[in-house]
């Protein structure tokens, strides 16, 4: 899971660098490219792919709580 996210971040960084160094590009455009194509999708995909792990942790915590009572 993390390998895909790291690879996507690498691609987004390269897109932002290309935007910043282009003759018609700007640093503001590079910032938005990195944010909208890189960071935002990584946050969303990381959250969605982490849902099963959070669910298992919550169930495990509830089971431990039930055993103590």
mmCIF file of the C-alpha atoms, coordinates in Angstrom:
data_MODEL
# 
_entry.id   MODEL 
# 
loop_
_atom_site.group_PDB 
_atom_site.id 
_atom_site.type_symbol 
_atom_site.label_atom_id 
_atom_site.label_alt_id 
_atom_site.label_comp_id 
_atom_site.label_asym_id 
_atom_site.label_entity_id 
_atom_site.label_seq_id 
_atom_site.pdbx_PDB_ins_code 
_atom_site.Cartn_x 
_atom_site.Cartn_y 
_atom_site.Cartn_z 
_atom_site.occupancy 
_atom_site.B_iso_or_equiv 
_atom_site.pdbx_formal_charge 
_atom_site.auth_seq_id 
_atom_site.auth_comp_id 
_atom_site.auth_asym_id 
_atom_site.auth_atom_id 
_atom_site.pdbx_PDB_model_num 
ATOM 1  C CA . UNK A 1 1  ? 0.000   0.000  0.000   1.00 0.00 ? 1  UNK A CA 1 
ATOM 2  C CA . UNK A 1 2  ? 2.683   2.466  0.994   1.00 0.00 ? 2  UNK A CA 1 
ATOM 3  C CA . UNK A 1 3  ? 4.764   1.745  -2.103  1.00 0.00 ? 3  UNK A CA 1 
ATOM 4  C CA . UNK A 1 4  ? 1.937   2.909  -4.361  1.00 0.00 ? 4  UNK A CA 1 
ATOM 5  C CA . UNK A 1 5  ? 1.462   6.084  -2.309  1.00 0.00 ? 5  UNK A CA 1 
ATOM 6  C CA . UNK A 1 6  ? 5.189   6.848  -2.380  1.00 0.00 ? 6  UNK A CA 1 
ATOM 7  C CA . UNK A 1 7  ? 5.331   6.263  -6.136  1.00 0.00 ? 7  UNK A CA 1 
ATOM 8  C CA . UNK A 1 8  ? 2.336   8.536  -6.696  1.00 0.00 ? 8  UNK A CA 1 
ATOM 9  C CA . UNK A 1 9  ? 3.924   11.253 -4.553  1.00 0.00 ? 9  UNK A CA 1 
ATOM 10 C CA . UNK A 1 10 ? 7.119   10.957 -6.616  1.00 0.00 ? 10 UNK A CA 1 
ATOM 11 C CA . UNK A 1 11 ? 5.140   11.427 -9.835  1.00 0.00 ? 11 UNK A CA 1 
ATOM 12 C CA . UNK A 1 12 ? 3.290   14.424 -8.379  1.00 0.00 ? 12 UNK A CA 1 
ATOM 13 C CA . UNK A 1 13 ? 6.559   16.012 -7.252  1.00 0.00 ? 13 UNK A CA 1 
ATOM 14 C CA . UNK A 1 14 ? 8.038   15.549 -10.729 1.00 0.00 ? 14 UNK A CA 1 
ATOM 15 C CA . UNK A 1 15 ? 4.914   17.148 -12.234 1.00 0.00 ? 15 UNK A CA 1 
ATOM 16 C CA . UNK A 1 16 ? 5.284   20.106 -9.864  1.00 0.00 ? 16 UNK A CA 1 
ATOM 17 C CA . UNK A 1 17 ? 8.980   20.479 -10.720 1.00 0.00 ? 17 UNK A CA 1 
ATOM 18 C CA . UNK A 1 18 ? 8.136   20.427 -14.423 1.00 0.00 ? 18 UNK A CA 1 
ATOM 19 C CA . UNK A 1 19 ? 5.476   23.070 -13.837 1.00 0.00 ? 19 UNK A CA 1 
ATOM 20 C CA . UNK A 1 20 ? 7.847   25.284 -11.857 1.00 0.00 ? 20 UNK A CA 1 
ATOM 21 C CA . UNK A 1 21 ? 10.712  25.065 -14.340 1.00 0.00 ? 21 UNK A CA 1 
ATOM 22 C CA . UNK A 1 22 ? 8.595   25.412 -17.474 1.00 0.00 ? 22 UNK A CA 1 
ATOM 23 C CA . UNK A 1 23 ? 8.860   28.681 -19.379 1.00 0.00 ? 23 UNK A CA 1 
ATOM 24 C CA . UNK A 1 24 ? 5.128   29.262 -18.967 1.00 0.00 ? 24 UNK A CA 1 
ATOM 25 C CA . UNK A 1 25 ? 4.914   27.711 -15.503 1.00 0.00 ? 25 UNK A CA 1 
ATOM 26 C CA . UNK A 1 26 ? 4.793   29.404 -12.119 1.00 0.00 ? 26 UNK A CA 1 
ATOM 27 C CA . UNK A 1 27 ? 5.551   28.443 -8.548  1.00 0.00 ? 27 UNK A CA 1 
ATOM 28 C CA . UNK A 1 28 ? 1.896   28.931 -7.695  1.00 0.00 ? 28 UNK A CA 1 
ATOM 29 C CA . UNK A 1 29 ? 0.956   26.467 -10.418 1.00 0.00 ? 29 UNK A CA 1 
ATOM 30 C CA . UNK A 1 30 ? 3.536   24.025 -9.074  1.00 0.00 ? 30 UNK A CA 1 
ATOM 31 C CA . UNK A 1 31 ? 2.096   24.399 -5.567  1.00 0.00 ? 31 UNK A CA 1 
ATOM 32 C CA . UNK A 1 32 ? -1.436  23.657 -6.760  1.00 0.00 ? 32 UNK A CA 1 
ATOM 33 C CA . UNK A 1 33 ? -0.204  20.785 -8.908  1.00 0.00 ? 33 UNK A CA 1 
ATOM 34 C CA . UNK A 1 34 ? 1.519   19.222 -5.927  1.00 0.00 ? 34 UNK A CA 1 
ATOM 35 C CA . UNK A 1 35 ? -1.451  19.830 -3.652  1.00 0.00 ? 35 UNK A CA 1 
ATOM 36 C CA . UNK A 1 36 ? -4.271  18.745 -5.959  1.00 0.00 ? 36 UNK A CA 1 
ATOM 37 C CA . UNK A 1 37 ? -2.508  15.906 -7.788  1.00 0.00 ? 37 UNK A CA 1 
ATOM 38 C CA . UNK A 1 38 ? -0.277  14.711 -4.982  1.00 0.00 ? 38 UNK A CA 1 
ATOM 39 C CA . UNK A 1 39 ? -1.103  15.434 -1.383  1.00 0.00 ? 39 UNK A CA 1 
ATOM 40 C CA . UNK A 1 40 ? -4.907  15.469 -1.524  1.00 0.00 ? 40 UNK A CA 1 
ATOM 41 C CA . UNK A 1 41 ? -5.274  12.100 -3.333  1.00 0.00 ? 41 UNK A CA 1 
ATOM 42 C CA . UNK A 1 42 ? -2.674  10.520 -1.039  1.00 0.00 ? 42 UNK A CA 1 
ATOM 43 C CA . UNK A 1 43 ? -4.632  11.616 2.029   1.00 0.00 ? 43 UNK A CA 1 
ATOM 44 C CA . UNK A 1 44 ? -7.906  10.287 0.629   1.00 0.00 ? 44 UNK A CA 1 
ATOM 45 C CA . UNK A 1 45 ? -6.503  6.960  -0.587  1.00 0.00 ? 45 UNK A CA 1 
ATOM 46 C CA . UNK A 1 46 ? -4.512  6.470  2.615   1.00 0.00 ? 46 UNK A CA 1 
ATOM 47 C CA . UNK A 1 47 ? -7.630  7.024  4.689   1.00 0.00 ? 47 UNK A CA 1 
ATOM 48 C CA . UNK A 1 48 ? -9.759  4.662  2.601   1.00 0.00 ? 48 UNK A CA 1 
ATOM 49 C CA . UNK A 1 49 ? -7.109  1.931  2.476   1.00 0.00 ? 49 UNK A CA 1 
ATOM 50 C CA . UNK A 1 50 ? -6.506  2.245  6.216   1.00 0.00 ? 50 UNK A CA 1 
ATOM 51 C CA . UNK A 1 51 ? -10.169 1.654  7.110   1.00 0.00 ? 51 UNK A CA 1 
ATOM 52 C CA . UNK A 1 52 ? -9.875  -2.137 7.618   1.00 0.00 ? 52 UNK A CA 1 
ATOM 53 C CA . UNK A 1 53 ? -6.926  -1.685 9.982   1.00 0.00 ? 53 UNK A CA 1 
ATOM 54 C CA . UNK A 1 54 ? -8.812  0.912  12.017  1.00 0.00 ? 54 UNK A CA 1 
ATOM 55 C CA . UNK A 1 55 ? -11.861 -1.371 12.160  1.00 0.00 ? 55 UNK A CA 1 
ATOM 56 C CA . UNK A 1 56 ? -9.768  -4.311 13.386  1.00 0.00 ? 56 UNK A CA 1 
ATOM 57 C CA . UNK A 1 57 ? -8.115  -2.145 16.027  1.00 0.00 ? 57 UNK A CA 1 
ATOM 58 C CA . UNK A 1 58 ? -11.487 -0.887 17.240  1.00 0.00 ? 58 UNK A CA 1 
ATOM 59 C CA . UNK A 1 59 ? -12.907 -4.422 17.456  1.00 0.00 ? 59 UNK A CA 1 
ATOM 60 C CA . UNK A 1 60 ? -9.806  -5.637 19.275  1.00 0.00 ? 60 UNK A CA 1 
ATOM 61 C CA . UNK A 1 61 ? -10.125 -2.793 21.776  1.00 0.00 ? 61 UNK A CA 1 
ATOM 62 C CA . UNK A 1 62 ? -13.802 -3.565 22.330  1.00 0.00 ? 62 UNK A CA 1 
ATOM 63 C CA . UNK A 1 63 ? -13.021 -7.261 22.878  1.00 0.00 ? 63 UNK A CA 1 
ATOM 64 C CA . UNK A 1 64 ? -10.340 -6.415 25.425  1.00 0.00 ? 64 UNK A CA 1 
ATOM 65 C CA . UNK A 1 65 ? -12.761 -4.076 27.169  1.00 0.00 ? 65 UNK A CA 1 
ATOM 66 C CA . UNK A 1 66 ? -15.428 -6.823 27.313  1.00 0.00 ? 66 UNK A CA 1 
ATOM 67 C CA . UNK A 1 67 ? -12.940 -9.301 28.771  1.00 0.00 ? 67 UNK A CA 1 
ATOM 68 C CA . UNK A 1 68 ? -12.027 -6.891 31.579  1.00 0.00 ? 68 UNK A CA 1 
ATOM 69 C CA . UNK A 1 69 ? -15.682 -6.369 32.560  1.00 0.00 ? 69 UNK A CA 1 
# 
